[in-house]
Amino acid sequence: MIADALLLLLFPALMAFAAASDLLTMTISNRLSLALAGGFVLLAIVTGMDWSAIGLHVGAAFVVLTIAFICFAQGWIGGGDAKLAAATALWFGFDYLLDYLLYASIFGGALTLLLIQFRLLPLPAALARQPWIMRLHEKGGGVPYGIALAAAALAVYPHTGWLSHGA
C-alpha cells in the first residue's frame, strides 16, 4: 500500500517541484536530482526490479548524463537541467527514453517560442514588480527548460511500468 502511494505520488511530485523551482528561480537543486535517484533505488527494490533491469536504467541515465554534460560544457543547457534529465532517464530506462526526449524537445520548443513572444510584450506594472517574472521577461534571459523536462516526464510516466506494477 505504501509502495503504491509512492509509485503514484513521488515521481510526479518531484517533477512538479522541479518545474516550479525552475520557473521561479531558474535553478534546479542537486537535492532534487538526488531525491529522484534515491526514489528510483527505493522503488526498484520495493517492486522487485531485477539487477539487469536496474543496470539498463542506470545505463540510460549515464548516456543522458554524458550527452547533457557535453551540452552543459558548450553552454547550451544549465547544469540543473542536465542532472534532472539524467535522473529522469534513470526512472525511464531505455524503454521510454526516446519518448521522454521527444516530448522534452517538443515542449521545450513550445516553451521557448512562448517566452520569445512574452518577452516582446510590455509588462504590466503589477507584474513588473515580481522578480521571477522580470527574470523571465529579460530579452537575453535563459529558458527554464526544467519546465519542459518535467512536463515531458509527466506525459510519459503514466505509460511506464511503474504505475501498472501494482495492477
KAFEN-V942166 format. One record per residue. N is the residue number from 0. PSI is psi in radians with two decimals (999 if undefined). Layout:
BEGIN
N_PSI + N_PSI
END
This chain:
BEGIN
0_-0.80 + 1_-0.69 + 2_-0.71 + 3_-0.74 + 4_-0.73 + 5_-0.74 + 6_-0.63 + 7_-0.61 + 8_-0.62 + 9_-1.03 + 10_-0.87 + 11_-0.68 + 12_-0.73 + 13_-0.64 + 14_-0.72 + 15_-0.70 + 16_-0.71 + 17_-0.80 + 18_-0.81 + 19_-0.74 + 20_-0.78 + 21_-0.67 + 22_-0.81 + 23_-0.51 + 24_-0.16 + 25_0.53 + 26_2.63 + 27_2.06 + 28_2.52 + 29_-0.58 + 30_-0.59 + 31_-0.80 + 32_-0.67 + 33_-0.66 + 34_-0.70 + 35_-0.78 + 36_-0.78 + 37_-0.69 + 38_-0.70 + 39_-0.85 + 40_-0.83 + 41_-0.88 + 42_-0.48 + 43_-0.71 + 44_-0.84 + 45_-0.66 + 46_-0.06 + 47_0.49 + 48_2.34 + 49_2.85 + 50_-0.61 + 51_-0.67 + 52_-0.74 + 53_-0.75 + 54_-0.69 + 55_-0.67 + 56_-0.76 + 57_-0.70 + 58_-0.74 + 59_-0.74 + 60_-0.69 + 61_-0.74 + 62_-0.83 + 63_-0.74 + 64_-0.71 + 65_-0.86 + 66_-0.73 + 67_-0.62 + 68_-0.68 + 69_-0.75 + 70_-0.68 + 71_-0.76 + 72_-0.51 + 73_-0.14 + 74_0.27 + 75_-0.51 + 76_2.88 + 77_2.80 + 78_-0.67 + 79_-0.66 + 80_-0.74 + 81_-0.80 + 82_-0.67 + 83_-0.76 + 84_-0.72 + 85_-0.74 + 86_-0.61 + 87_-0.71 + 88_-0.56 + 89_-0.72 + 90_-0.62 + 91_-0.42 + 92_-2.95 + 93_-0.40 + 94_-0.65 + 95_0.16 + 96_-0.79 + 97_-0.73 + 98_-0.81 + 99_-0.84 + 100_-0.62 + 101_-0.84 + 102_-0.74 + 103_-0.67 + 104_-0.79 + 105_-0.86 + 106_-0.65 + 107_-0.69 + 108_-0.76 + 109_-0.75 + 110_-0.76 + 111_-0.77 + 112_-0.71 + 113_-0.73 + 114_-0.66 + 115_-0.79 + 116_-0.73 + 117_-0.67 + 118_-0.27 + 119_-0.32 + 120_2.54 + 121_2.52 + 122_2.33 + 123_2.66 + 124_-0.70 + 125_-0.66 + 126_-0.51 + 127_-0.22 + 128_-0.07 + 129_2.01 + 130_-0.70 + 131_-0.58 + 132_-0.69 + 133_-0.69 + 134_-0.73 + 135_-0.53 + 136_-0.26 + 137_2.23 + 138_-0.63 + 139_0.19 + 140_2.87 + 141_-3.14 + 142_2.19 + 143_1.34 + 144_-0.29 + 145_-0.48 + 146_-0.81 + 147_-0.70 + 148_-0.74 + 149_-0.74 + 150_-0.72 + 151_-0.75 + 152_-0.71 + 153_-0.48 + 154_-0.59 + 155_-0.65 + 156_-0.77 + 157_-0.35 + 158_-0.14 + 159_3.03 + 160_-0.18 + 161_-0.80 + 162_-0.40 + 163_-0.02 + 164_-0.73 + 165_-0.20 + 166_999
END
